[in-house]
Each structure stands twice: as structure tokens, then as C-alpha cells.
Amino acid sequence: MRLRLVCTVLILGSCALVSSAQMGSRSPKVAVGAQMPPVQAQNELLNLFQREFMGVARAMPADKYSFAPGAGTFAAGQGAKYDGVRTFAQQIAHVAEANFYFASKILGERVPAEAKEVESLTTKDQLLKAATDSFVYAHRAIASITPANAYTAIDGADGLHTRSVLASFISAHGFDHYGQLVEYLRMNGIVPPGSK
């Protein structure tokens, strides 16, 4: 029993080291017990999401951006409901629009004009640029978060009322769609970058 516990701890520790090495050093290390500035903590979360999301967005071939699961994707009798499911392109557009929206709320600005055009984009190149621009804008918004304003209530954010919560929600919302995009890749025989 004790040997099994030691082996489990060693395996989990090795996995953590490999995972840490694969992610690379993205930000300065903070000592255990030290406080991390809100901007640093939120940027770490956004960087992780951005890396994963843009990886799947780049992995899907341009000619598959119109893919959405349909009747032929599922086994007969499964009862899968797929009407109205977003295409891969629409998923990318939706996340970019959401990034712009939530970041604008953090900044207290109107949603940028370029965000309103995202919905009409259909090509891989257009959508990759829009997604990249939305992350740049989200990082700008996060850079405006300070210890003094991180947990101050703000207006008009669909019930999410602090800058810190909105910054976290950018990634939380986006990871919902990331999971769907991973499935879209797998349905097309593509191994998601995060699984390689």
C-alpha cells in the first residue's frame, strides 16, 4: 500500500513537472504566501486560454471552418440534437465578440466598432485576425485592473459586477467553446494541439 502511494506521488509529480515545462515560464514566479497583483493573475489565466483557443483555431483547415455537427456525425438512434449548432467559424466569431464585449465592460468603454463586424466574417484568416485582435483588447482591459479597482462594482455586465470577475469570465466563457472546438477537430480526424 505504501509503495503504491509513493509511486502515485512520483507519477503525479512527474506529470506536473512535464506540464509545467511544456507551458513554459510565462510570468515571474510568486512565492507561496505572497500576494499576486490582480493584473498578473488575470493575465496568466487569459494567456492560458489564448494559447489553447488559438491553437485549435489554427489547427482546423480553412476548408473546414464551415463544419458543424449534423445528422451524419452521430450514430443512428443516439437522439443527438444538432439543429442550430454553430459552425466552427461561428464558434470562433462568438468567442472573439465575447472577448470584446467583456473587455469593454472592464474598461468602461463602448464595444469597439471592429467587434460588430466579427459576426459577418467567414474565412479562417479573417477570424484568426479578429480573435487575435480580441485578445489584444482583452489584455489591454486586464492591464487596467489594479488592487484598488479589481473588486469595485461596475455597471452593465450581465450580472457580473467586478472587473476581476469579468476578467475571469472571459476565460471561463471561452473555455466552454474551446471544449466544443476540440470536439469539432476530433470529428474531422484532427488531434487538438493540446492533446499532442
C-alpha positions as CSV (number, residue, x, y, z in Angstrom):
1,M,0.0,0.0,0.0
2,R,2.8,2.4,1.0
3,L,4.7,1.6,-2.3
4,R,1.6,2.3,-4.3
5,L,1.2,5.7,-2.6
6,V,4.8,6.6,-3.2
7,C,4.6,5.6,-6.9
8,T,1.4,7.6,-7.3
9,V,3.0,10.7,-5.8
10,L,6.1,10.3,-8.0
11,I,3.9,9.9,-11.1
12,L,1.8,12.9,-10.3
13,G,4.8,15.0,-9.5
14,S,6.4,14.0,-12.8
15,C,3.3,14.9,-14.7
16,A,3.2,18.3,-13.0
17,L,6.8,18.9,-13.9
18,V,6.3,17.9,-17.6
19,S,3.1,20.0,-17.8
20,S,5.0,23.0,-16.3
21,A,7.9,22.6,-18.7
22,Q,5.5,22.3,-21.7
23,M,3.7,25.5,-20.7
24,G,7.0,27.3,-20.3
25,S,7.7,30.2,-18.0
26,R,5.1,32.8,-18.9
27,S,5.3,35.1,-15.9
28,P,7.5,35.7,-12.9
29,K,7.2,33.2,-10.1
30,V,5.5,34.3,-6.9
31,A,6.5,32.8,-3.6
32,V,3.9,30.8,-1.7
33,G,2.0,33.1,0.6
34,A,2.9,36.2,-1.4
35,Q,0.2,38.3,-3.0
36,M,0.0,38.3,-6.7
37,P,-1.2,41.5,-8.3
38,P,-4.7,41.1,-9.9
39,V,-3.3,42.0,-13.4
40,Q,-0.7,39.3,-13.2
41,A,-3.1,36.6,-12.0
42,Q,-5.7,37.6,-14.7
43,N,-3.1,37.7,-17.4
44,E,-1.9,34.2,-16.6
45,L,-5.4,32.9,-16.9
46,L,-6.0,34.8,-20.2
47,N,-2.6,33.7,-21.6
48,L,-3.5,30.1,-20.9
49,F,-6.9,30.4,-22.6
50,Q,-5.5,32.4,-25.6
51,R,-2.8,29.8,-26.2
52,E,-5.3,26.9,-26.1
53,F,-8.0,28.6,-28.1
54,M,-5.7,30.0,-30.9
55,G,-4.1,26.5,-31.1
56,V,-7.4,24.9,-32.1
57,A,-8.4,27.8,-34.3
58,R,-5.2,27.4,-36.3
59,A,-5.4,23.6,-36.3
60,M,-8.7,23.5,-38.3
61,P,-8.1,23.6,-42.0
62,A,-9.6,26.7,-43.8
63,D,-12.0,24.5,-45.8
64,K,-13.4,23.0,-42.6
65,Y,-14.3,26.3,-41.0
66,S,-17.9,25.8,-42.2
67,F,-18.1,22.5,-40.4
68,A,-20.9,21.9,-37.8
69,P,-22.0,18.6,-36.5
70,G,-25.0,17.2,-38.3
71,A,-27.1,14.0,-38.7
72,G,-24.2,12.2,-40.4
73,T,-21.9,12.9,-37.4
74,F,-23.8,10.8,-34.9
75,A,-24.8,7.2,-34.8
76,A,-28.4,6.5,-35.7
77,G,-30.7,6.3,-32.7
78,Q,-28.5,8.4,-30.5
79,G,-31.1,11.2,-30.3
80,A,-28.5,13.9,-30.8
81,K,-29.9,17.3,-31.4
82,Y,-27.8,19.4,-33.7
83,D,-30.2,22.0,-35.3
84,G,-28.8,25.5,-34.8
85,V,-25.4,24.3,-33.7
86,R,-22.7,26.9,-34.6
87,T,-20.2,26.2,-37.3
88,F,-16.5,26.2,-36.4
89,A,-16.3,29.7,-37.8
90,Q,-19.3,30.9,-35.8
91,Q,-17.7,29.5,-32.6
92,I,-14.5,31.5,-33.3
93,A,-16.5,34.6,-34.1
94,H,-18.7,34.2,-30.9
95,V,-15.6,34.0,-28.7
96,A,-14.0,37.0,-30.3
97,E,-17.2,39.0,-29.9
98,A,-17.5,38.0,-26.2
99,N,-13.8,38.9,-25.6
100,F,-14.5,42.4,-27.0
101,Y,-17.8,42.7,-25.0
102,F,-16.4,41.7,-21.6
103,A,-13.2,43.7,-22.0
104,S,-15.2,46.8,-23.0
105,K,-17.1,46.4,-19.7
106,I,-13.9,46.2,-17.7
107,L,-12.6,49.4,-19.4
108,G,-16.0,51.2,-19.2
109,E,-16.0,51.8,-23.0
110,R,-18.4,51.1,-25.8
111,V,-17.8,47.8,-27.6
112,P,-15.2,48.6,-30.3
113,A,-16.6,49.0,-33.9
114,E,-14.5,46.2,-35.2
115,A,-16.3,43.8,-32.8
116,K,-19.6,44.5,-34.6
117,E,-18.1,43.2,-37.9
118,V,-16.9,39.9,-36.5
119,E,-20.2,38.1,-36.9
120,S,-20.1,38.6,-40.7
121,L,-16.6,37.1,-41.0
122,T,-16.3,33.6,-42.5
123,T,-12.8,32.8,-43.6
124,K,-10.1,31.4,-41.4
125,D,-7.7,34.3,-42.0
126,Q,-10.4,36.9,-41.1
127,L,-11.4,35.0,-38.0
128,L,-7.9,34.4,-36.8
129,K,-7.2,38.1,-37.1
130,A,-10.4,39.0,-35.3
131,A,-9.7,36.5,-32.5
132,T,-6.1,37.9,-32.1
133,D,-7.4,41.4,-32.0
134,S,-10.0,40.5,-29.4
135,F,-7.2,39.0,-27.2
136,V,-5.1,42.2,-27.6
137,Y,-8.1,44.2,-26.5
138,A,-8.8,41.8,-23.5
139,H,-5.2,42.1,-22.4
140,R,-5.5,45.9,-22.5
141,A,-8.6,45.7,-20.4
142,I,-6.9,43.4,-17.9
143,A,-3.9,45.8,-17.7
144,S,-6.3,48.4,-16.4
145,I,-7.2,46.3,-13.3
146,T,-5.5,47.4,-10.1
147,P,-5.7,46.2,-6.5
148,A,-7.9,49.3,-5.9
149,N,-10.4,48.7,-8.7
150,A,-10.4,44.8,-9.1
151,Y,-13.4,44.3,-6.8
152,T,-15.2,47.6,-7.3
153,A,-18.7,47.1,-8.6
154,I,-19.2,48.2,-12.3
155,D,-22.3,48.7,-14.3
156,G,-23.8,46.8,-17.2
157,A,-22.1,43.5,-17.2
158,D,-25.0,41.0,-17.3
159,G,-24.9,40.5,-13.6
160,L,-21.1,40.2,-13.3
161,H,-20.2,43.2,-11.3
162,T,-16.5,43.5,-10.8
163,R,-13.5,43.8,-13.1
164,S,-11.9,40.7,-11.7
165,V,-15.0,38.6,-12.2
166,L,-15.4,39.8,-15.8
167,A,-11.7,39.2,-16.5
168,S,-12.1,35.6,-15.2
169,F,-15.3,35.2,-17.1
170,I,-13.5,36.0,-20.4
171,S,-11.6,32.7,-20.0
172,A,-14.4,30.7,-18.3
173,H,-16.8,31.5,-21.2
174,G,-14.1,30.9,-23.8
175,F,-13.1,27.5,-22.4
176,D,-16.8,26.4,-22.8
177,H,-16.4,27.0,-26.5
178,Y,-12.8,25.7,-26.6
179,G,-14.2,22.3,-25.5
180,Q,-16.7,22.3,-28.4
181,L,-14.0,23.3,-30.9
182,V,-11.8,20.4,-29.6
183,E,-14.7,18.0,-30.4
184,Y,-15.1,19.6,-33.9
185,L,-11.5,18.9,-34.6
186,R,-11.8,15.3,-33.5
187,M,-14.9,14.8,-35.6
188,N,-12.7,15.8,-38.5
189,G,-9.9,13.5,-37.6
190,I,-7.6,16.2,-36.3
191,V,-5.8,15.8,-33.0
192,P,-6.1,19.0,-31.0
193,P,-2.8,20.7,-30.3
194,G,-3.3,20.4,-26.5
195,S,-3.5,16.7,-26.8
196,K,-0.4,16.1,-28.9
